[in-house]
Amino acid sequence: MSYTNIEKWKTVKVPRGLSERIDEFVKSQEAYHLGLTSNSQVVAHALRQFLEDVNDVEIRKIKSKIQTTMSRIDHTEPSEHEPIQ
């Protein structure tokens, strides 16, 4: 089944000032080099980057929690975990 272009995209409202900045960016060499030729492509690209960054932050938080837990385990007094005899 093939989706029409309308079914692939969703409209999102952005403040006019931000929209104007996107308009200017689309005309820039940087947008051209990134292959971004429309406002929709710029917004989609920016949102993908944002979501990747958020995901990276969450991954770093999880890794930090794991390292803290491992550090606590490594510094636990051995006598606290001696087997019962």
Buried (B, 14 or more C-beta within 10 A) or exposed (E): EEEEEEEEEEEEEEEEEEEEEBEEBBEEEEBEEEEBEEBBBBBEBEEEEEEEEEEEEEEEEEEEEEEEEEEEEEEEEEEEEEEEE
